[in-house]
């Protein structure tokens, strides 16, 4: 048997095995937290978009704000220097397409600003 045929057979076997593992992983994700893979992808996109909006706006210092998204609900946490910056962060996050609501209860204003 030639090396080219063996290589093609191994590649095909690896591809089939990889697709099977991906399908099992997708089923595991869906069954463990009741969120579809597409929903997780949407949430990841929303998180990335909110972070990038923070990075481009002068009204918010996004590096001090953690962003997580679950089923379209954005949770902001961390510390900001002023109440105005906290308000701005909430407004910016709410403006991102796909965001259902924003929870900023874990986003605190630093004591030095008070």
Protein Blocks (a to p, Z undefined) as FASTA:
>chain_A
ZZklmmmmmmmmmmmmmmmmmmmmmmmmmmmnopafklmmmmmmmmmmmmmmmmmpmkbc
fklpccddeehiacdedddfbfklmmmmmmmmmmpghiabdcfklpccdfklZZ
